[in-house]
């Protein structure tokens, strides 16, 4: 028998954010891009959390606004990765 979760209760906003980030990872975004999106949409995420929404709803909204399904990143400029590499001559 397969169990289906019909109602999920999130204990805190941080837990809700972690679920949002786990759903966003399905779009092959880097960690910098994930953090940037969570910061940019933090007010919307908090509204969804307070209204009892599911994390997938906010991720669906973000993916539609940014055309993430079609790999279109033209609507947003992501921060560049700042990897510091020490080179010896």
C-alpha positions in Angstrom: 0.0 0.0 0.0 1.3 3.4 -0.9 1.0 6.2 1.6 0.3 9.7 0.3 0.8 12.7 2.5 -2.2 14.9 2.1 -1.4 17.6 4.7 2.0 18.8 5.8 2.7 21.0 8.7 5.9 23.0 8.7 7.2 23.9 12.1 9.2 27.0 11.1 10.0 29.3 8.3 13.5 27.8 8.0 12.0 24.4 7.4 9.7 25.8 4.8 12.7 27.5 3.1 14.6 24.2 3.1 11.8 22.5 1.3 11.6 25.4 -1.2 15.4 25.0 -1.9 15.1 21.3 -2.3 12.4 21.8 -4.9 14.4 24.4 -6.7 17.4 22.0 -6.9 15.4 20.1 -9.5 16.1 22.9 -12.0 19.9 22.4 -12.0 20.7 25.7 -10.3 24.0 26.4 -8.6 24.1 27.1 -4.8 24.7 30.8 -5.5 21.6 30.9 -7.7 19.5 29.1 -5.2 20.5 31.5 -2.4 19.9 34.5 -4.6 16.4 33.3 -5.5 15.5 32.5 -1.9 16.6 36.0 -0.8 14.8 37.7 -3.7 11.5 35.9 -3.1 11.8 35.8 0.7 8.7 38.0 1.2 6.6 35.8 -1.1 7.9 32.6 0.6 6.9 34.1 4.0 3.4 34.9 2.7 3.0 31.4 1.4 4.2 30.0 4.7 1.8 32.3 6.7 -1.1 31.4 4.5 -0.5 27.6 4.8 0.7 27.1 1.3 2.9 24.3 0.0 6.5 25.0 -1.0 5.8 23.6 -4.4 3.4 26.4 -5.1 6.0 29.1 -4.6 8.5 27.1 -6.6 6.0 26.8 -9.4 5.4 30.6 -9.3 9.2 31.2 -9.5 9.7 28.8 -12.3 6.9 30.4 -14.3 8.2 33.9 -13.8 11.8 32.9 -14.8 10.9 30.3 -17.4 13.0 27.7 -15.6 11.2 24.9 -17.3 12.6 26.0 -20.7 16.1 26.8 -19.4 15.5 30.5 -20.0 17.4 32.6 -17.5 16.9 35.8 -19.5 14.5 37.4 -16.9 17.1 37.5 -14.1 20.8 38.2 -13.7 22.3 35.7 -11.3 25.4 36.7 -9.2 28.7 35.3 -10.4 30.4 32.7 -8.4 33.3 34.0 -6.5 35.8 31.1 -6.3 39.1 32.2 -5.1 41.9 30.2 -6.6 45.5 30.5 -5.5 47.9 30.0 -8.3 51.6 29.4 -7.8 54.0 30.5 -10.4 
